[in-house]
Structure formats: C-alpha cells, structure tokens
Amino acid sequence: MQFYLNCFIVMSTDSLICIGSYDHTVCLWDNRQQNPVMQLEHSFPIESVALHINDTMLLSAGGTVVTVWDIVAGKVLAKLSQHHKTITCSDDRYLVVGMNSGLVSFKERKAKAKAVSKKSRNLEIRKFDVIVPRDERQWLTKYDFMLKTFEHRAALDYVIKPSQSNKRPEVAVSVFLELIRRGALIKALIKRPEVELIPILKFINKFLNNVRFKDILLTVVEKLLDIYGPSMSELSENVRHEFKKMKHFMNAEAQQLKKIACATGTLNLFFSFFKSLIGKEVVVELKNDLSITGNLHSVDQYLNLRLNDVSISDPEKYPHLVSVKNCFIRGSVVRYVHLPADEVDTQLLQDATRKEHMLSRK
C-alpha cells in the first residue's frame, strides 16, 4: 500500500477481509495468503466500505462517488455520483426511499437477534431469547374474495354499506374503479331494486365533490343515467330525489367549468397582448409601492415578467436595487403595468374584451 489504511470490514467467513485505503483501492485479503486475492480501483480515496446481500456485493465510498461492486465477478455494478461533497461513511442499516406522495421515508434495519422456536408450553424463556411468531396466513378481505370469484354485485353491495363506506370511502371507490377496469360496471348496476339502488346514489352524492373520487364517480353517474334515465318516471320519489341532487351538482360543475374557461380566456388575452410588447419599455408597479422601469424581455402564461436594463423610481429608499440590471417579477406581486400610450391599440383591445364578455354570457 502506498497510503495508510482507512477502513476495513470482516466478511462472514471470518477468513476474508475487505480493506479500503487512501491509494484509491479496495483490497480483498485472505488471512491464509500473503497477497490480496482481489484489488478494486475506486478512483478516489476510500472513506468507508460496506457489505451487502450475503457478502456478494461490496459498496465503497470515497470522494463524491459510491461504487457498487460484484465481488464474485470482480466488476462494477453501479456508480452513484449525485453527492456534492465527500462521502465519509456508508451503512446498510438504513433505507431511504422517495415516494410518489412527495415524502421521503427512512427505515432502519433492526439488529439481528438470536431466535428460538417455542416448541412446548413448558419451555423456559430467558430474557435475551426471541420468540419466533407463527406465520399467520394472510386472508383476502371479503370484497376482494367476491371480486376474485366474479361476484361483482355482491362486492359492490358489501363496500357500499354505510357502515363500510362512511369509514373508508376509498375502498368503495376502488371497487368502482375495478369494475370499470373489468368492464363489469353496468352488470353490477343494472336491474337493481330501489332498496339496493338508494345506498349507491347516496354514496355518490355524498362524495361526488371530493376531488380524489370525482373522476371515477362521474363515470359511475354516466352509467347510472344511461341505465335508469329512460325509466326515471317509473322510479320512486326517493330515487328521483337522489338523481335530482346529482343533476344539481352536475349543473354547478358545468357553471364552474364555464367560469374557469372565461378566466382562462381573459388570461390568454392579456398574455397575447403582453407578448406584443416584448422589447418595449414598460413600468411595473408592485404591491409594495416599488416601481421598476425596464425593457420587457419575456412573459409567460402566468403573467410573470422578465425585464432588462431596469431602473427603480426611488433609489434612496431601495439602494440595494441600484446595481440590478435584470430582474424576474412574479405576476402575483404586480399591481399595475404602465404601458406607453402609442404602443396600445385601444380599439383592438376593446373588441377582444367585448368578445370575451359575450362568450362568458352564453
């Protein structure tokens, strides 16, 4: 070795030792031989080594890189180089996982404990003994078993009960989703007596405004209207009342979408107008009373502005902004945008605004 040893780890065979040193190498030694049986080049001074998966994989950490080695084949399996500073340690006790929910989960592996099997009731348990629990069979839930045996109507009836659906509505919605995926939704909904139909309608009306379930439940509503719409006059008052509640919600949702479309059209109108002013000088007044003058470089659909060659109206009040030449301004902090009068086509802008207003009234 050209440099001193920095870390080592003993393998489970007790005769093999992995040693990392500052000469960029990891050496595998057998205490029955005088020379190393394997030498691996890490390209950085080794700070830490760790074994993984029955001593067949080795992790070496050094510099900004973690290298995963296959000891049996003596080759590199992977290199992890997303670190920005020197890695000083590695440990197989922890598992860090990034999840779809946006959270990071940290798990710690518990230390191995000596386990004993409890073979008789008279076994004397000592303090340091660990009783191995009997493996319990994992049973399917009732509705999963019904779906497995293609009892679609029975599975839906089970999860739609108020005692089940009020506690865990996501289970009922997942059953609806599974029926949609299987193409069995109509079969599960058709020819239902009113006693079985009302719980389904009440559940939908209760959770239809939940953003997590809305898309799936709207698909169910469409199928219900296709099935029972033609014979609506023959249904009881209670059933018609539930369908009316659905209708009111759908109308309110349509109105909301219409308002969103109008607002989007207005924003697009301003976006198109501001794009025509790129390269022109504008004055942006912020909500904190600061006015910034500059050439409009770019604008996006959220009306965020980027200005070049900027100057401020009150340098004595804001001396830290005097040296700023380019800036990005969020649309949410803008109070007014003052435009040069000769650059604004007032008639064109009024016509476009009038068209947007007429569309919003339809």
Summary of the structure (lengths in Angstrom):
residues: 362
radius of gyration: 34.6
end to end distance: 83.7
largest distance: 99.4
contacts: 893
relative contact order: 0.05
helix: 37%
strand: 25%
